[in-house]
Amino acid sequence: MAYTKGDIHIGNIIHEQLRKDQRSVGWLAREIPCTRNHLYKVFRRPSLDTDLLLRISQVMNFNFFQYYAAEVKKG
């Protein structure tokens, strides 16, 4: 799915990718590490701290920063 600046909701994107990878919330919580409750809060957030986004990207082996990089190129 293509995203534009107005509709980048990184929490939703992470949750969507987690489902595509057929991984559980519990798995990601153990890998980061954090609680499952914290992850459900992350999924509701439209933006994240870059350190947290980097950890999630590394654990999931997926570059979530790509959505923002595409916006920089447009600007």
ZIVEN-V694468 format. One record per helix or strand. SS is the DSSP state (H for helix, E for strand). FROM is the first residue (numbers start at 0). TO is the last residue. Records with the same first field share a line. If there is no record, write none. Layout:
SS: FROM-TO + FROM-TO
This chain:
H: 4-6 + 9-19 + 24-31 + 35-42 + 49-59 + 65-73
